[in-house]
Amino acid sequence: MFKLTKRTLLATAAMLPLMAGSAWAEGLISIIVNDPANPYWFTEGEVARETAEEMGYQATVSAHRGDTNTESNLVDAAITNGAAAIILDPANADGSVGVVRRATEAGIPVFLVNAEINVSGIAVAQLVSNNAQGAALGAVHWQSVVGDEANYVEFFGNPSDNNAATRSNGYLTVLSQYPGLVEVAEEVANWDRTQGFNRMQSIIQANPDIDAVISGNDEMALGAIAALREAGMLDDVVVGGFDGNPDAVEAVAAGEMAYTVLQPVAIFSREAVVQADYYIQNGEPMVDEEKQLFDCLLITPENVDNYTGPFTLSQ
């Protein structure tokens, strides 16, 4: 699997203005994201749309909200509309395989962003955050803040998304080295703030002696923070997140969240469109490796002022 490092990302970003506005760019790029109510997925769609339009394409953004039937209908619409390429954040690692194959067989190249599917060779590229690296980065910092002994809660994302298990496994790899760190609850909250709030309320009732929370994404962490605040416990509980969304960054700045792990969604969403344009113009992939990893960054109170825009951290 190909990994894009910070140096590679900076070099790619420097090249982008030269690629924009291709004289041959035309047609429709269909962008299908999960749920734009989440600022992460909103940014994903908007960056991809703006990049496509800069390069001379028409672009549409639609959302499946995690539903594979809706995703199927949206992909069928893209095929019917003769899209030049599809940028897709897949709804399900297994359940989205069929729609990717259907678009590919219809002659439309598919570029997956943020989440992978469990089959290789049918999408042109799968561009995702390096979730294992990001989870380890967050867990190491979380432990440094929490210490060697604590009762903690983990919030797990959508089980149909491979990212949820990858992050959870990354946390476990680090935290299992400390016998004094005891997981008293693990709750599935499906990347959702409201579910995070409700699950945290239930956990507080059953396990009031909680020292820390580690979450698979920021939305679940922010829900947990709201429940802890309501219970008067927030000052005594360390909370860590994952995504780098603007609300989480505000929580880090306010001292309510210990850190968040920034996913470079603004970078790989743009890169997916750049690679789609290259494929449209040349009939072959711009990058040989289908699966491409983009390293995550840690946002803490020490560097939070370097957050210069949605999912953008200046170095």
C-alpha positions as CSV (number, residue, x, y, z in Angstrom):
1,M,0.0,0.0,0.0
2,F,1.4,3.4,-1.0
3,K,1.8,5.9,1.8
4,L,1.8,9.7,1.1
5,T,4.0,11.5,3.6
6,K,4.0,15.1,4.6
7,R,6.8,15.9,2.1
8,T,4.9,14.2,-0.7
9,L,1.7,16.0,0.2
10,L,3.4,19.4,0.2
11,A,5.0,18.6,-3.2
12,T,1.6,17.6,-4.5
13,A,-0.1,20.7,-3.2
14,A,2.6,22.8,-4.9
15,M,1.8,21.2,-8.2
16,L,-1.9,21.7,-8.1
17,P,-2.2,25.2,-9.5
18,L,-0.2,24.0,-12.6
19,M,-2.7,21.2,-13.1
20,A,-5.9,23.3,-12.7
21,G,-7.8,24.5,-15.7
22,S,-6.7,21.8,-18.1
23,A,-7.5,22.8,-21.7
24,W,-9.2,19.4,-22.2
25,A,-11.2,19.3,-19.0
26,E,-14.9,18.8,-19.7
27,G,-17.9,16.8,-18.5
28,L,-19.4,15.8,-15.2
29,I,-17.6,14.6,-12.1
30,S,-20.1,13.1,-9.7
31,I,-19.1,13.4,-6.0
32,I,-20.9,11.1,-3.5
33,V,-20.2,11.6,0.2
34,N,-21.7,10.2,3.4
35,D,-23.5,12.9,5.4
36,P,-22.7,16.6,4.9
37,A,-24.3,17.3,8.3
38,N,-20.9,16.1,9.6
39,P,-18.3,18.9,8.9
40,Y,-15.8,16.2,7.9
41,W,-17.9,14.9,5.0
42,F,-19.1,18.4,4.1
43,T,-15.5,19.5,3.6
44,E,-14.8,16.3,1.7
45,G,-17.6,17.1,-0.8
46,E,-16.9,20.8,-1.1
47,V,-13.2,20.5,-1.6
48,A,-13.7,17.9,-4.3
49,R,-16.4,20.0,-6.0
50,E,-14.3,23.2,-5.9
51,T,-11.3,21.4,-7.3
52,A,-13.3,19.8,-10.2
53,E,-14.8,23.2,-11.1
54,E,-11.4,24.9,-11.0
55,M,-10.2,22.3,-13.5
56,G,-13.1,23.0,-15.8
57,Y,-15.6,20.2,-15.0
58,Q,-19.2,20.4,-13.9
59,A,-19.5,18.8,-10.5
60,T,-22.4,17.6,-8.4
61,V,-22.3,16.6,-4.7
62,S,-24.8,14.2,-3.3
63,A,-25.0,12.1,-0.1
64,H,-26.0,8.5,0.7
65,R,-25.9,9.0,4.5
66,G,-24.6,5.5,5.0
67,D,-27.5,3.8,3.2
68,T,-26.4,1.4,0.4
69,N,-29.7,1.6,-1.4
70,T,-29.4,5.4,-1.7
71,E,-25.8,5.0,-2.7
72,S,-26.8,2.5,-5.4
73,N,-29.4,5.0,-6.8
74,L,-26.9,7.8,-6.8
75,V,-24.3,5.8,-8.7
76,D,-26.9,4.7,-11.2
77,A,-27.8,8.4,-11.7
78,A,-24.1,9.2,-12.3
79,I,-24.0,6.4,-14.9
80,T,-27.2,7.6,-16.6
81,N,-25.8,11.2,-16.7
82,G,-22.6,10.0,-18.3
83,A,-20.3,11.1,-15.6
84,A,-16.6,11.4,-16.6
85,A,-15.6,10.1,-13.2
86,I,-17.1,9.3,-9.8
87,I,-15.6,10.4,-6.5
88,L,-17.2,8.1,-3.8
89,D,-16.9,7.8,-0.1
90,P,-18.3,4.3,0.1
91,A,-21.2,3.5,2.4
92,N,-20.0,0.0,3.3
93,A,-16.8,-1.9,2.9
94,D,-18.6,-4.9,1.5
95,G,-21.9,-3.5,0.5
96,S,-20.4,-0.8,-1.8
97,V,-18.4,-3.3,-3.9
98,G,-21.3,-3.9,-6.3
99,V,-21.9,-0.2,-7.2
100,V,-18.2,0.4,-7.7
101,R,-18.1,-2.6,-10.1
102,R,-21.2,-1.5,-11.9
103,A,-19.8,2.0,-12.6
104,T,-16.4,0.6,-13.7
105,E,-18.1,-1.8,-16.1
106,A,-20.1,1.1,-17.5
107,G,-16.7,2.7,-18.3
108,I,-16.7,5.3,-15.5
109,P,-13.6,5.4,-13.4
110,V,-14.2,5.4,-9.7
111,F,-12.0,7.1,-7.1
112,L,-12.8,6.2,-3.5
113,V,-12.0,8.6,-0.7
114,N,-11.9,8.3,3.1
115,A,-13.1,4.7,3.4
116,E,-12.0,1.5,1.6
117,I,-13.9,-1.3,0.1
118,N,-12.9,-4.9,0.7
119,V,-12.1,-5.7,-3.0
120,S,-9.1,-4.4,-5.0
121,G,-8.9,-3.9,-8.7
122,I,-12.3,-2.4,-9.5
123,A,-11.7,1.2,-8.3
124,V,-8.9,3.2,-10.0
125,A,-7.7,4.5,-6.6
126,Q,-8.6,4.4,-2.9
127,L,-7.3,7.5,-1.1
128,V,-7.7,7.3,2.7
129,S,-6.2,8.6,5.9
130,N,-3.5,6.5,7.5
131,N,-5.9,5.4,10.2
132,A,-3.5,3.0,11.9
133,Q,-0.9,5.7,12.1
134,G,-3.4,8.3,13.3
135,A,-4.8,6.0,16.0
136,A,-1.4,5.2,17.4
137,L,-0.6,8.9,17.3
138,G,-3.7,9.7,19.3
139,A,-3.4,6.8,21.7
140,V,0.2,7.7,22.6
141,H,-0.8,11.3,23.4
142,W,-3.9,10.2,25.2
143,Q,-1.9,7.9,27.5
144,S,0.6,10.6,28.2
145,V,-2.2,12.8,29.4
146,V,-4.2,10.1,31.3
147,G,-1.3,8.3,32.9
148,D,-0.7,4.6,33.6
149,E,-3.9,4.0,35.5
150,A,-7.4,4.9,34.6
151,N,-10.9,3.6,34.0
152,Y,-11.8,4.6,30.4
153,V,-14.5,4.4,27.8
154,E,-14.0,3.8,24.1
155,F,-16.5,5.0,21.5
156,F,-16.5,2.9,18.3
157,G,-17.7,4.1,14.9
158,N,-19.9,2.4,12.3
159,P,-19.0,-1.3,12.3
160,S,-19.6,-1.5,8.5
161,D,-16.7,1.0,8.0
162,N,-13.3,-0.5,8.2
163,N,-11.9,2.7,9.6
164,A,-13.8,2.0,12.9
165,A,-12.0,-1.3,13.5
166,T,-8.6,0.1,12.3
167,R,-8.7,2.9,14.8
168,S,-10.0,0.7,17.6
169,N,-7.2,-1.8,17.0
170,G,-4.7,1.0,16.9
171,Y,-5.8,2.2,20.3
172,L,-5.7,-1.3,21.7
173,T,-2.1,-1.9,20.4
174,V,-0.9,1.1,22.4
175,L,-3.1,1.0,25.5
176,S,-2.8,-2.8,26.1
177,Q,0.8,-2.1,27.1
178,Y,-0.5,-0.4,30.3
179,P,-2.3,-3.0,32.6
180,G,-3.5,-0.1,34.8
181,L,-5.7,1.2,32.0
182,V,-9.0,-0.5,32.3
183,E,-11.7,-0.3,29.6
184,V,-15.0,-0.2,31.5
185,A,-17.2,0.2,28.5
186,E,-17.0,0.2,24.7
187,E,-20.0,1.6,22.9
188,V,-20.9,1.7,19.2
189,A,-22.1,5.3,18.4
190,N,-21.9,5.2,14.6
191,W,-19.8,8.4,14.2
192,D,-22.8,10.4,15.5
193,R,-22.8,13.2,18.1
194,T,-26.3,12.5,19.4
195,Q,-25.6,8.8,19.8
196,G,-22.3,9.7,21.6
197,F,-24.3,11.9,24.0
198,N,-26.9,9.2,24.7
199,R,-24.4,6.4,25.1
200,M,-22.3,8.6,27.5
201,Q,-25.3,9.3,29.6
202,S,-26.0,5.6,30.0
203,I,-22.4,4.9,30.7
204,I,-22.3,7.5,33.5
205,Q,-25.2,5.9,35.2
206,A,-23.7,2.5,35.1
207,N,-20.0,3.5,35.6
208,P,-19.8,6.9,37.4
209,D,-16.1,6.3,38.2
210,I,-14.7,7.3,34.7
211,D,-11.4,9.0,34.2
212,A,-11.1,9.2,30.4
213,V,-12.8,8.7,27.0
214,I,-11.1,7.8,23.7
215,S,-13.2,8.1,20.6
216,G,-13.1,6.8,17.1
217,N,-14.2,10.3,15.8
218,D,-14.8,13.8,16.9
219,E,-18.6,13.7,16.7
220,M,-18.9,10.9,19.2
221,A,-16.4,12.6,21.4
222,L,-18.3,15.9,21.3
223,G,-21.5,14.1,22.3
224,A,-19.6,12.5,25.2
225,I,-18.3,15.9,26.2
226,A,-21.9,17.3,26.3
227,A,-23.1,14.5,28.5
228,L,-20.1,14.8,30.8
229,R,-20.6,18.6,31.1
230,E,-24.3,18.0,31.9
231,A,-23.3,15.6,34.6
232,G,-20.7,18.0,36.1
233,M,-17.9,15.6,35.3
234,L,-16.1,17.2,32.4
235,D,-13.3,18.8,34.4
236,D,-12.3,15.4,35.7
237,V,-12.4,13.3,32.5
238,V,-9.8,13.4,29.7
239,V,-11.4,13.1,26.2
240,G,-9.6,12.4,22.9
241,G,-11.1,12.6,19.4
242,F,-10.3,11.8,15.8
243,D,-11.0,13.9,12.6
244,G,-9.9,17.4,13.4
245,N,-13.2,19.0,12.7
246,P,-13.7,22.7,13.6
247,D,-16.0,22.0,16.6
248,A,-13.4,19.6,18.1
249,V,-10.6,22.1,17.5
250,E,-12.7,24.7,19.4
251,A,-13.1,22.1,22.2
252,V,-9.3,21.6,22.3
253,A,-8.8,25.4,22.5
254,A,-11.3,25.6,25.3
255,G,-9.7,22.9,27.3
256,E,-12.6,20.5,27.0
257,M,-10.9,18.0,24.7
258,A,-7.3,16.9,25.2
259,Y,-6.5,16.5,21.5
260,T,-7.9,15.5,18.1
261,V,-6.2,13.6,15.3
262,L,-6.5,15.6,12.1
263,Q,-7.4,13.6,9.0
264,P,-6.1,15.3,5.9
265,V,-9.5,15.2,4.2
266,A,-8.9,18.5,2.4
267,I,-5.8,17.1,0.8
268,F,-6.9,13.7,-0.3
269,S,-10.3,15.0,-1.5
270,R,-8.5,17.4,-3.8
271,E,-6.0,14.8,-4.8
272,A,-8.7,12.4,-5.8
273,V,-10.0,14.9,-8.4
274,V,-6.5,15.6,-9.7
275,Q,-6.0,11.9,-10.2
276,A,-9.5,11.6,-11.8
277,D,-8.6,14.3,-14.3
278,Y,-5.3,12.6,-15.1
279,Y,-7.1,9.4,-15.8
280,I,-9.7,11.1,-17.9
281,Q,-7.0,12.7,-20.0
282,N,-4.6,9.8,-20.2
283,G,-6.6,6.6,-19.8
284,E,-4.3,5.3,-17.0
285,P,-3.8,5.9,-13.3
286,M,-1.7,8.8,-12.2
287,V,-0.4,6.7,-9.2
288,D,0.4,3.1,-9.8
289,E,-0.8,1.9,-6.3
290,E,-4.5,1.7,-5.9
291,K,-4.5,2.1,-2.1
292,Q,-2.9,5.3,-1.0
293,L,-2.4,6.4,2.7
294,F,-2.3,10.0,3.9
295,D,-0.7,10.6,7.3
296,C,-2.6,12.2,10.1
297,L,-1.5,15.0,12.3
298,L,-2.1,15.7,16.1
299,I,-3.8,18.8,17.3
300,T,-3.2,19.7,20.9
301,P,-3.5,23.0,23.0
302,E,0.2,23.6,22.0
303,N,-0.5,23.9,18.2
304,V,-4.2,24.6,18.0
305,D,-3.5,28.1,16.9
306,N,-2.0,26.7,13.7
307,Y,-5.4,25.4,12.6
308,T,-6.0,27.9,9.7
309,G,-9.2,26.4,8.1
310,P,-11.4,23.4,8.1
311,F,-9.2,20.3,8.4
312,T,-6.1,22.4,7.7
313,L,-3.1,22.6,10.0
314,S,-0.2,24.9,9.1
315,Q,3.2,23.6,10.0
